[in-house]
Amino acid sequence: MQIEEHNNLIKLFDTYGKLLSERQYEVMDKVLNLDLGESEVAELSGYSRQAVHDAITKAKRQLKEFEQKCKIVTNLETCIKLLNKAKIEIENSNIATAKTAVCDTINIIEKI
């Protein structure tokens, strides 16, 4: 798994993980937070390697579907970028630009 994909999955899991089945949550927690491989998870949890593989595949798909529908992670990241932009603009005394960034952030939050 690529680092960027891994980091994105961690964000999705932190946001939507409790919506997964108990098995999917348990497996993904071990894969993402303990950095274990499928065989290690299978050995620790008592599931077959195939069951672990299936749980990971289904969980990844569901987490991505949750984000497609809810866009919580995407909106949060956008808000963070806008607020960082506003902070820089305030430091540079560009109040009008900072105000726009803050208003854009508020608009996004209101939609959530």
N, C-alpha and C positions, 0 to 999 in steps of 0.2 A: 504494500500500500504506500503510495506517495505521501510525503510529509504534508503537502497542502490538503490532500483528500482526508488524511488522518485528522488534521486540525479541524477541518470542516465538519467531519463526523463527530468529533468531540463536542463542538458547539451545538450541533443538532441533537446529540444525545443528552447534553446538559439541559437543553430546552424541552425536548419532547420525550425523553427516555421513559418517563413514568407512564406514557401512553402505550408502550410496548407490552407484549405478554411477559409474564414473570420469567420464563425461560430466555426469551430474547434479551430482556433487561440484564439478567444475570450473565449471559454470555458476552454481550456487548460491553458490560462493565469490566469484565476481565480482559477483553481484547483491547479496549481503549484506555482504561485507567491503569491496568497492570501490565500492559504491553505483552500479553501472552499470545502465543500462536494457537491455531485450532487444536492441535494435538495436546498441548498443555491444558487448554480449557477442558477438553474432553476428559482427560485424566483426572483433573481436579473436581470436575462436576459430576462425573459418572455417566455422562452422555456419550453416545458414539461420536466418532469424528464426523460422520456424515450429518448427524443431528446438529452438531455445532456449526458445521458449514451451512446447513440450511437455515438455522436460526440467524446467523450473521447476514446471509443473503437477504432474507425476508426483512430483518430489522433495518438494514441499510436502505432497502426500497421504501419501507414505511416511513423512516425518518425523512427521506427526501420528499415523499409525498406530503407529509405533514407540513414541511417547509414550503412546498409549492402552493399549498392551500392557505396557510396562515401567514407566511412571510415574516415571522417574528424575528428570526436571526437577521434576515436581510434588512428589515426596517431598523433594527437596533444598530447594525453596523453603519447604516446610512446616517442615523442620528449622531452617532459618535463622530463620524467624519465631519458632519456639519458643525457640531459643537466645537471640534478642534479648529475648524476654519474660523469660527466666530472668535475663539480665544486669540488666534493669531491676528485677526483683523483688529480686535480691541487693543492688543499690544502695539499694533502699528497705527493706532488712532483712526482706523477706517470704520467708524461707527455705523455708517449706512450699510456697508457690506456685512458687518457683523450682525446688524439687525435683521437683514434678509436671511442670513444663515440660521439665526435663532427662530425666526418665523417659519422657515421651511421645516425645521425640526419639530416645532409645535404642531404643524399641519400633519406631519407623519405620525406623531404620537396620538393625535386626535382620531386618526383612522384605525388605530390598533384596538 
